[in-house]
Amino acid sequence: MITLLSTLILLAGCSAPEEKKSARIQQALQLSESGAHSEAIDVLEELAAQYPNDVEILSSIGRIYTAEGDHTMAAFFLEQAHLQAPDDTELLFRTYQSLSASNQPAGHLLEKLVTQSPDAMNAELWARLGQDRRAANKTQPALDAYLKSHDLERASSETAAAIGQLFLDMENLAQAETWLERAADNDDANALPALFGLLDIKLRQKDWAEAETIMAQLDAQFPGAVEASQWEQARQELDRWRQAQDRMQAQLARAEAERKAAEAEAEAASESASTGSTPSETPEDSTTTASTTTASASTGSADDRSAGKAQIITDLEAAGAMADTPAIEATEAISAAEMAFNRSIEFDPTITIEPADPDVSFQVDFDQAALADPTIYSIDTTEPSTLPDPVALAAPSDLPGALEDFEDFSPPQLAPVRPDASPRSIEELLAEAEMAELDRD
């Protein structure tokens, strides 16, 4: 009996503080509902000093700060409460809301909410998760979140623009174009990134005509947006393309006018030929025949000119069609041609490969020509039989007389050196040398 009374007294002592705490919390919340947020926070801070890290007290303070509009302080206290009760899904969601309202990173809480309670995710939360994943450059996870955010038939323009841009980042141009066209078909701000995405797609496909149309829509719907973006260079490229198209159209128009003029000239010549006199037994036969011949010649030349101009027009039209053809179609045409070429050289089992003819060797015998006798060139000279005697000079003592004798001295006349035969010309020497070389070979 005594033990039972002691237990009851102990339980009453333990429950009294909890009841008192709960009563004070309810009092603070009532003050907050009446607009006395400061008094309510004072009551809860006093309780927090008595019960530190209490989840109920911390979450109540966060709730009052949220009602007051101070999302930063609310997020601080709610995060503290979430750390004490990480499995509380409702507290997790309220913490995410406070962080998001205070422009603080909250994607980690949404990722945790998806793992912890996926059924708690609604369309708005999936869209927010897609935004956070896209900001973190998680393309495929972001796309998965966006696709779960809404009914695809009723997706908002913002969601459609985001999905289209994600498909564009993944190089899925077909899906990207579908979603971006849905986002661009309105007058709100989400049409601007959608139009930029469509412009990017058309430039990648080299579809210049469609790119020019989108550029015109941007100028009309968002004036100055192109100049303030990275697509200013694209405008210059499209302007150059348009100038080339205008020149080509002018050439086509001029060629068409020349063709019509040639046809009119040919028709006039034909009519004049048909209205002329017919051949008959009259004196005017020769004149009529000449006129007919001239008309036929003029008609033939006119037809030739018409055919030539028609060919020019056909070539220009083909060039224009090639300029307007997107790169994808041109690539497909080239690929088809390559496939046809590859099919034309497939293996044919009926063709057999025969071995080549054996090697044929040739042996040529020839007589070695005898070497000719060498040609010796010599020049004979005639030397004098006797040399003149040496001249003795007079002694220095009789210098004047000696000088007189020296002045009277005359040297002997030597015979000139001459060959024994007449000299050969250069042509003869070269010819004889060539014959000697041929004989040697």
WOURRA-V868662 format. One record per backbone hydrogen bond with DSSP energy under -0.5 kcal/mol. CO is the residue of the C=O (numbers start at 0). NH is the residue of the N-H. E is the energy in kcal/mol with one decimal. If there is no record, write none. Layout:
co=CO nh=NH e=E
co=CO nh=NH e=E
This chain:
co=0 nh=4 e=-2.0
co=1 nh=5 e=-2.1
co=2 nh=6 e=-2.1
co=3 nh=7 e=-2.3
co=4 nh=8 e=-2.4
co=5 nh=9 e=-2.4
co=6 nh=10 e=-2.6
co=7 nh=11 e=-2.5
co=8 nh=12 e=-2.2
co=9 nh=13 e=-2.0
co=10 nh=14 e=-2.6
co=11 nh=15 e=-1.5
co=12 nh=16 e=-0.8
co=13 nh=17 e=-0.8
co=14 nh=18 e=-2.6
co=15 nh=19 e=-2.3
co=16 nh=20 e=-2.5
co=17 nh=21 e=-2.6
co=18 nh=22 e=-2.4
co=19 nh=23 e=-2.2
co=20 nh=24 e=-2.3
co=21 nh=25 e=-2.3
co=22 nh=26 e=-2.0
co=23 nh=27 e=-2.2
co=24 nh=28 e=-2.3
co=25 nh=29 e=-2.1
co=26 nh=30 e=-2.0
co=27 nh=31 e=-2.2
co=28 nh=32 e=-2.3
co=29 nh=33 e=-1.5
co=30 nh=35 e=-2.4
co=31 nh=34 e=-1.4
co=34 nh=36 e=-1.7
co=35 nh=39 e=-1.8
co=36 nh=40 e=-2.4
co=37 nh=41 e=-2.2
co=38 nh=42 e=-2.0
co=39 nh=43 e=-2.1
co=40 nh=44 e=-2.7
co=41 nh=45 e=-1.9
co=42 nh=46 e=-1.7
co=43 nh=47 e=-2.6
co=44 nh=48 e=-1.6
co=45 nh=49 e=-1.0
co=46 nh=50 e=-2.8
co=50 nh=53 e=-1.1
co=52 nh=54 e=-0.5
co=53 nh=57 e=-2.6
co=54 nh=58 e=-2.5
co=55 nh=59 e=-1.7
co=56 nh=60 e=-2.2
co=57 nh=61 e=-2.2
co=58 nh=62 e=-2.0
co=59 nh=63 e=-2.1
co=60 nh=64 e=-2.4
co=61 nh=65 e=-2.0
co=62 nh=66 e=-2.2
co=63 nh=67 e=-1.9
co=64 nh=68 e=-1.0
co=64 nh=69 e=-2.1
co=65 nh=68 e=-0.6
co=68 nh=70 e=-1.2
co=69 nh=73 e=-1.9
co=70 nh=74 e=-2.5
co=71 nh=75 e=-1.8
co=72 nh=76 e=-2.1
co=73 nh=77 e=-2.4
co=74 nh=78 e=-2.2
co=75 nh=79 e=-1.6
co=76 nh=80 e=-2.2
co=77 nh=81 e=-2.5
co=78 nh=82 e=-2.0
co=79 nh=83 e=-1.0
co=80 nh=84 e=-1.3
co=84 nh=87 e=-1.5
co=86 nh=88 e=-1.0
co=87 nh=91 e=-2.1
co=88 nh=92 e=-2.3
co=89 nh=93 e=-2.3
co=90 nh=94 e=-2.2
co=91 nh=95 e=-2.2
co=92 nh=96 e=-2.3
co=93 nh=97 e=-2.0
co=94 nh=98 e=-2.4
co=95 nh=99 e=-2.7
co=96 nh=100 e=-2.4
co=97 nh=101 e=-1.6
co=98 nh=103 e=-2.9
co=99 nh=102 e=-1.4
co=105 nh=108 e=-0.7
co=105 nh=109 e=-1.4
co=106 nh=110 e=-2.5
co=107 nh=111 e=-1.8
co=108 nh=112 e=-2.2
co=109 nh=113 e=-2.5
co=110 nh=114 e=-1.7
co=111 nh=115 e=-3.0
co=112 nh=116 e=-3.0
co=116 nh=119 e=-1.7
co=117 nh=120 e=-1.5
co=121 nh=125 e=-2.3
co=122 nh=126 e=-2.1
co=123 nh=127 e=-2.4
co=124 nh=128 e=-2.6
co=125 nh=129 e=-2.3
co=126 nh=130 e=-2.1
co=127 nh=131 e=-2.4
co=128 nh=132 e=-2.5
co=129 nh=133 e=-2.3
co=130 nh=134 e=-2.4
co=131 nh=135 e=-1.3
co=132 nh=137 e=-2.9
co=133 nh=136 e=-1.7
co=136 nh=138 e=-1.0
co=137 nh=141 e=-2.2
co=138 nh=142 e=-2.4
co=139 nh=143 e=-2.3
co=140 nh=144 e=-2.1
co=141 nh=145 e=-2.4
co=142 nh=146 e=-2.4
co=143 nh=147 e=-0.9
co=144 nh=147 e=-0.6
co=144 nh=148 e=-0.5
co=145 nh=148 e=-1.2
co=145 nh=149 e=-0.7
co=150 nh=153 e=-1.9
co=151 nh=154 e=-0.6
co=155 nh=159 e=-2.7
co=156 nh=160 e=-2.4
co=157 nh=161 e=-2.1
co=158 nh=162 e=-2.8
co=159 nh=163 e=-2.6
co=160 nh=164 e=-2.2
co=161 nh=165 e=-2.1
co=162 nh=166 e=-2.4
co=163 nh=167 e=-2.0
co=164 nh=168 e=-2.3
co=165 nh=169 e=-1.4
co=166 nh=171 e=-2.6
co=167 nh=170 e=-1.6
co=170 nh=172 e=-1.2
co=171 nh=175 e=-2.2
co=172 nh=176 e=-2.5
co=173 nh=177 e=-1.8
co=174 nh=178 e=-2.2
co=175 nh=179 e=-2.5
co=176 nh=180 e=-2.1
co=177 nh=181 e=-1.3
co=178 nh=182 e=-2.0
co=179 nh=183 e=-2.2
co=180 nh=184 e=-0.8
co=183 nh=185 e=-1.6
co=187 nh=190 e=-1.5
co=188 nh=191 e=-1.3
co=188 nh=192 e=-0.6
co=189 nh=193 e=-1.2
co=190 nh=194 e=-2.6
co=191 nh=195 e=-2.2
co=192 nh=196 e=-2.1
co=193 nh=197 e=-2.3
co=194 nh=198 e=-2.5
co=195 nh=199 e=-2.1
co=196 nh=200 e=-2.1
co=197 nh=201 e=-2.4
co=198 nh=202 e=-2.1
co=199 nh=203 e=-2.1
co=200 nh=204 e=-2.0
co=201 nh=206 e=-2.5
co=202 nh=205 e=-0.7
co=204 nh=326 e=-2.5
co=204 nh=327 e=-0.5
co=205 nh=207 e=-1.4
co=206 nh=210 e=-2.2
co=207 nh=211 e=-2.3
co=208 nh=212 e=-1.7
co=209 nh=213 e=-2.4
co=210 nh=214 e=-2.3
co=211 nh=215 e=-2.0
co=212 nh=216 e=-2.0
co=213 nh=217 e=-2.3
co=214 nh=218 e=-2.2
co=215 nh=219 e=-1.9
co=216 nh=220 e=-2.7
co=217 nh=221 e=-2.8
co=221 nh=224 e=-1.9
co=223 nh=227 e=-1.3
co=225 nh=228 e=-1.5
co=228 nh=231 e=-0.7
co=230 nh=234 e=-1.3
co=231 nh=235 e=-1.4
co=232 nh=236 e=-1.9
co=233 nh=237 e=-2.4
co=234 nh=238 e=-2.2
co=235 nh=239 e=-2.0
co=236 nh=240 e=-2.0
co=237 nh=241 e=-2.4
co=238 nh=242 e=-2.2
co=239 nh=243 e=-2.0
co=240 nh=244 e=-2.3
co=241 nh=245 e=-2.5
co=242 nh=246 e=-2.2
co=243 nh=247 e=-2.1
co=244 nh=248 e=-2.6
co=245 nh=249 e=-2.3
co=246 nh=250 e=-2.2
co=247 nh=251 e=-2.5
co=248 nh=252 e=-2.7
co=249 nh=253 e=-2.5
co=250 nh=254 e=-2.6
co=251 nh=255 e=-2.5
co=252 nh=256 e=-2.3
co=253 nh=257 e=-2.2
co=254 nh=258 e=-2.2
co=255 nh=259 e=-2.5
co=256 nh=260 e=-2.3
co=257 nh=261 e=-2.4
co=258 nh=262 e=-2.6
co=259 nh=263 e=-2.6
co=260 nh=264 e=-2.4
co=261 nh=265 e=-2.6
co=262 nh=266 e=-2.6
co=263 nh=267 e=-2.5
co=264 nh=268 e=-2.4
co=265 nh=269 e=-2.3
co=266 nh=270 e=-2.5
co=267 nh=271 e=-2.4
co=268 nh=272 e=-1.9
co=269 nh=273 e=-2.2
co=270 nh=274 e=-1.9
co=272 nh=275 e=-0.6
co=279 nh=281 e=-1.9
co=281 nh=284 e=-1.5
co=283 nh=287 e=-2.6
co=284 nh=288 e=-2.8
co=285 nh=289 e=-2.3
co=286 nh=290 e=-2.3
co=287 nh=291 e=-2.8
co=288 nh=292 e=-2.6
co=289 nh=293 e=-2.6
co=290 nh=294 e=-2.7
co=291 nh=295 e=-2.8
co=292 nh=296 e=-2.5
co=293 nh=297 e=-2.7
co=294 nh=298 e=-2.8
co=295 nh=299 e=-2.9
co=296 nh=300 e=-2.7
co=297 nh=301 e=-2.5
co=298 nh=302 e=-2.8
co=299 nh=303 e=-2.6
co=300 nh=304 e=-2.6
co=301 nh=305 e=-2.7
co=302 nh=306 e=-2.9
co=303 nh=307 e=-2.6
co=304 nh=308 e=-2.6
co=305 nh=309 e=-2.5
co=306 nh=310 e=-2.2
co=307 nh=311 e=-2.0
co=308 nh=312 e=-2.6
co=309 nh=313 e=-2.5
co=310 nh=314 e=-2.5
co=311 nh=315 e=-2.6
co=312 nh=316 e=-2.8
co=313 nh=317 e=-2.3
co=314 nh=318 e=-2.3
co=315 nh=319 e=-2.6
co=316 nh=320 e=-2.6
co=317 nh=321 e=-2.2
co=318 nh=322 e=-2.2
co=319 nh=323 e=-2.1
co=320 nh=324 e=-1.3
co=325 nh=329 e=-2.0
co=326 nh=330 e=-2.5
co=327 nh=331 e=-2.2
co=328 nh=332 e=-2.5
co=329 nh=333 e=-2.4
co=330 nh=334 e=-2.7
co=331 nh=335 e=-2.5
co=332 nh=336 e=-2.3
co=333 nh=337 e=-2.7
co=334 nh=338 e=-2.5
co=335 nh=339 e=-2.5
co=336 nh=340 e=-2.4
co=337 nh=341 e=-2.6
co=338 nh=342 e=-2.4
co=339 nh=343 e=-1.4
co=340 nh=344 e=-0.5
co=341 nh=344 e=-0.9
co=342 nh=345 e=-1.2
co=346 nh=348 e=-0.6
co=347 nh=350 e=-1.5
co=349 nh=351 e=-0.6
co=351 nh=353 e=-0.6
co=358 nh=360 e=-0.5
co=362 nh=364 e=-0.5
co=366 nh=368 e=-0.6
co=373 nh=375 e=-0.6
co=374 nh=376 e=-0.6
co=380 nh=382 e=-0.7
co=389 nh=391 e=-0.5
co=390 nh=392 e=-0.6
co=394 nh=397 e=-1.3
co=395 nh=398 e=-1.1
co=397 nh=401 e=-2.2
co=398 nh=402 e=-2.5
co=399 nh=403 e=-1.9
co=400 nh=404 e=-2.6
co=401 nh=405 e=-2.4
co=402 nh=406 e=-2.2
co=403 nh=407 e=-1.5
co=405 nh=408 e=-0.8
co=411 nh=413 e=-0.7
co=415 nh=417 e=-0.5
co=424 nh=428 e=-2.0
co=425 nh=429 e=-2.6
co=426 nh=430 e=-2.3
co=427 nh=431 e=-2.4
co=428 nh=432 e=-2.2
co=429 nh=433 e=-2.3
co=430 nh=434 e=-2.1
co=431 nh=435 e=-2.0
co=432 nh=436 e=-2.0
co=433 nh=437 e=-2.2
co=434 nh=438 e=-2.5
co=435 nh=439 e=-2.0
co=436 nh=440 e=-2.0
